[in-house]
Every structure is written in C-alpha cells, then in structure tokens.
C-alpha cells in the first residue's frame, strides 16, 4: 500500500496534468497513474523472495544478479542507486508499457507530447496495449505514420523506487545488467523536452558500464557475446540511418505526393531486402526479426534514432577526458543547463571538447 507522501505526489501530478493539458489528458493521466499504482502494489522485497522455497532457482539467480549489478553501479559507476531494484514485480503482460511514436507521412519530425515534471517527449506511453492501439489508430486516421514499441522497463525519475519487472528479468545476464545501468543513468540526469539527449546519454552510460562490468568477469564468452551483440546493433543502426538519409532526400524533393508515396514504399522495401542480406552475414541471427515484421514507416525509424543519435558523441566526450565518470557526469549536468541548440553543438563537437 501507499504512504501518505506517495499519494500526495500522485494527486499533485494529476492536478498539474489537468492544469497544463487539454481534455484528452483527463482520460490519459488516470490511465498512467492507475498503471503505476498497480505496479507499486505488486512489489515484493527481493530479500524476502530469496528465502521462499516455492520460487524457482532461475528467478533467484536472476535476482541475486540484480543485487550485484546494483552494487557495481553504485560503487564503480557512481550512479544514484538509492532504493531502486530492491523489489520484484510479476506482471501479467510481456512488456511494462507500450510507446506510441508518430510522424507526418513525409517527414521525420516526430510528434511530441508534453507532461508535468518530465516535459515533452517523442513518444506517448501506455500500460495497456489495447489503449495504445486505440490511440495509434486515431493518429493513423489523421494520416500520421505510427509505430507502437513494447518497453521492458522504464524510470520514474526518482518519484518512486523502481522495481525489477518480470518483463526484463528473464533476459540474458548481460542484457539485464545493461538495462539497469541505462535506467539508473536516467536517475542521474534527465532534461525536459529533449528525448534524444536523455536516451543517448543513458545509452552511453550503459555501454561504458557494460565495458567495465564485463572487464571484472572471468568469462571470456560473456565478453565476446556482448561485443558481438554490440557490433550487430551498430550495423542495424547504420542500416536504419542509411535509409533514413535516403528518405529525407526524397521528402525534400518537389514531387507530387503520389510519386513520393510510391518511392517511399520502394525505399522501405529496399530496407527490408538489405536486412535479409545483413541477417545472412549474421549467420541467421534473428534478433531484429520482430522489428522488421511490421510494415515499416517513418515513426518506426524515429524510434531507433531517438535512442542512439548522440550516444557515440557522448562516449567520445567521456574518452577524451580520461574516462573519468564523475567528471563526465558533472560536465553533462552543466551541459544540460544550456539552451538546447548550444548543448547540441557542444556534444557534436565532442572530439574537440576538454573538460576542465
């Protein structure tokens, strides 16, 4: 059950939402609040679960791993662990929530949604897949390109103690650790109205965290697995970026909409074909099959670039300054206070930046 302070936070968020947004939010915010309440009410302390005989050995191993990852994040990565990931929640669904992305038919400028506390983001989240689909269908009727992506975990940005969720605990040990590093990075730094900055920063911290975490392990197989997975991911991102550039050139041309629509369809077919060739080079690795099973559109490509556009620049910034995480965090926190364009220019010029 909730303490008085948690109820106060929830009530304040509701009133803020109604004050700052339109009628549509009257139905949306209660959905999100009730979804969060349902998760918090299902929390079970991990230490208690580890003592229960009916709990599977595999789940206990995973939860013990989480506790070790927390300690590493706190002591070696200097992340604000606090009381996060000390509880476990068994969900009745495969994802924690579903994000809806939308763009115009001939543009990669994402539709954005603004909320109290967190500001504006390039996606809208739902705890219910059916409600996400219902909202997505409304956008499709307005001729938007729309994509719905399942999310295994998310950060409440310090409002609540984030629990371990069944939606991600059965992933490989490497992926569980990477996810926790990523979400804890959001606890350290989050800038309202700048999704790309937030997700790219968290992705960079995740990658550096995994490099350090796996360095402490004696299993060369785990490190090789991570490197291989990362190489495949970079190739996937590069493939998406290549076709996004081709599509942007098409959209900039002065052509009738019917012609653009036909050429757009051809380019997405080309993207599918190149993925099949890439998969052959991966010896049939199916890790991205579910992503490509949908009819591709602009919004789906945006869902990738949102998370990774600036991550290489953040990593370069860290490397240029001796891989000192505390110094890197302080710099990024100061950077976040600058106007959006100014901080973007600095990040993209990371190869020339020296932190004092």
Residue pairs with C-beta under 8 A, 6 or more apart in sequence:
1 41
2 10
2 37
2 40
6 40
6 160
9 159
10 33
10 36
10 37
13 29
13 33
13 116
13 117
14 29
14 30
14 33
16 116
16 117
17 25
17 29
17 115
17 116
18 25
18 26
18 29
20 114
20 116
21 29
21 114
21 115
28 124
31 126
31 127
31 128
31 131
32 125
32 126
32 127
34 127
35 97
35 126
35 127
35 128
36 127
36 156
36 160
38 127
39 89
39 91
39 96
39 163
39 165
40 160
40 163
42 89
42 90
42 91
43 87
43 88
43 89
43 163
44 87
44 88
44 89
44 90
45 86
45 87
45 88
46 63
46 66
46 67
46 85
46 86
46 87
46 88
46 164
47 86
49 55
49 59
49 60
49 63
49 88
50 60
50 63
50 64
58 170
59 169
62 169
62 170
62 173
62 176
63 88
63 164
63 169
65 173
65 176
65 177
66 85
66 164
66 169
66 176
66 180
69 85
69 176
69 177
69 180
69 181
69 213
70 81
70 84
70 85
70 86
70 180
71 81
72 209
72 212
72 213
72 216
73 79
73 81
73 180
73 181
73 184
73 209
74 81
76 212
76 213
77 181
77 184
77 205
77 208
77 209
77 212
77 325
78 325
78 326
78 329
79 181
79 184
79 185
79 187
79 188
79 205
79 209
80 158
80 184
80 187
80 188
81 184
82 158
82 161
82 187
83 161
84 161
84 162
84 183
84 184
84 187
85 162
85 163
85 164
85 180
86 161
86 163
87 161
87 163
87 164
88 163
88 164
88 165
88 166
88 169
89 163
89 164
89 165
89 166
90 166
91 165
91 166
91 167
93 129
93 167
94 150
94 167
95 129
95 150
95 151
95 152
95 167
96 127
96 151
96 152
96 153
96 154
96 165
96 167
96 168
97 125
97 126
97 127
97 150
97 151
97 154
98 125
98 126
98 128
98 129
98 132
98 148
98 149
98 150
98 151
99 123
99 124
99 125
99 126
99 132
99 148
99 149
99 151
99 303
100 123
100 124
100 125
100 126
100 132
100 135
100 136
100 139
100 146
100 147
100 148
101 110
101 111
101 122
101 123
101 146
101 147
101 148
101 149
101 299
101 300
101 302
101 303
101 306
102 110
102 111
102 136
102 139
102 144
102 145
102 146
102 147
102 299
103 109
103 110
103 111
103 144
103 145
103 297
103 298
103 299
103 302
104 143
104 144
104 145
104 298
105 143
105 144
105 145
105 257
105 261
105 298
106 250
106 251
106 257
106 260
106 264
107 251
107 298
108 244
108 247
108 248
108 251
108 298
108 301
108 302
108 305
110 122
110 123
110 299
110 302
110 306
111 122
111 139
111 144
112 120
112 121
112 122
113 120
113 121
113 123
113 124
114 120
114 121
114 193
115 121
117 157
117 159
117 192
118 157
118 190
118 192
119 191
119 192
119 193
119 194
120 192
120 193
120 195
121 195
122 195
122 196
122 302
122 306
123 149
123 195
123 303
123 306
124 135
125 151
125 154
126 132
126 135
129 148
129 150
132 148
133 148
136 146
136 148
139 146
140 146
144 299
145 297
145 298
145 299
145 300
146 297
146 299
147 294
147 297
147 299
147 300
147 302
147 303
149 300
149 303
152 165
152 167
152 168
152 171
152 179
153 162
153 165
153 167
153 168
153 179
153 183
154 162
154 183
155 162
155 183
155 184
155 186
155 187
155 190
156 162
157 186
157 187
157 190
158 187
162 183
168 175
168 176
168 179
169 176
171 179
172 225
173 222
174 210
174 214
174 222
174 225
174 226
174 229
177 209
177 210
177 213
178 206
178 209
178 210
179 206
181 205
181 206
181 209
181 210
181 213
182 202
182 203
182 205
182 206
183 202
184 205
185 201
185 202
185 205
185 206
186 198
186 202
188 205
188 329
189 198
189 201
189 329
189 332
189 333
189 336
190 198
191 197
191 198
191 336
193 340
194 340
195 306
196 305
196 306
196 309
196 310
197 310
197 336
197 340
197 343
197 344
197 347
199 306
199 307
199 308
200 307
200 308
200 309
200 310
200 311
200 313
200 314
201 310
201 311
201 314
201 332
203 307
203 308
203 311
203 314
204 311
204 314
204 315
204 318
207 230
207 311
207 315
208 315
208 318
208 323
208 325
210 226
214 222
214 223
214 226
215 223
217 223
229 287
232 282
232 285
232 287
235 278
236 278
236 288
236 304
237 304
237 308
239 271
239 274
239 275
239 278
240 271
240 301
240 304
240 305
241 305
243 267
243 268
243 270
243 271
243 274
243 301
244 301
244 305
246 267
247 264
247 267
247 298
247 301
250 260
250 263
250 264
250 267
251 260
253 260
255 263
268 295
268 296
268 297
271 296
272 292
272 296
275 288
275 292
279 285
279 286
279 288
279 289
291 300
294 300
310 344
310 347
310 348
313 347
313 348
313 350
314 332
314 347
314 350
316 350
316 351
317 328
317 331
317 347
317 350
317 353
317 355
318 324
318 325
318 328
320 350
320 351
320 353
320 354
321 327
321 328
321 331
321 353
321 354
321 355
327 355
328 355
331 355
335 343
335 346
335 347
336 343
338 346
346 353
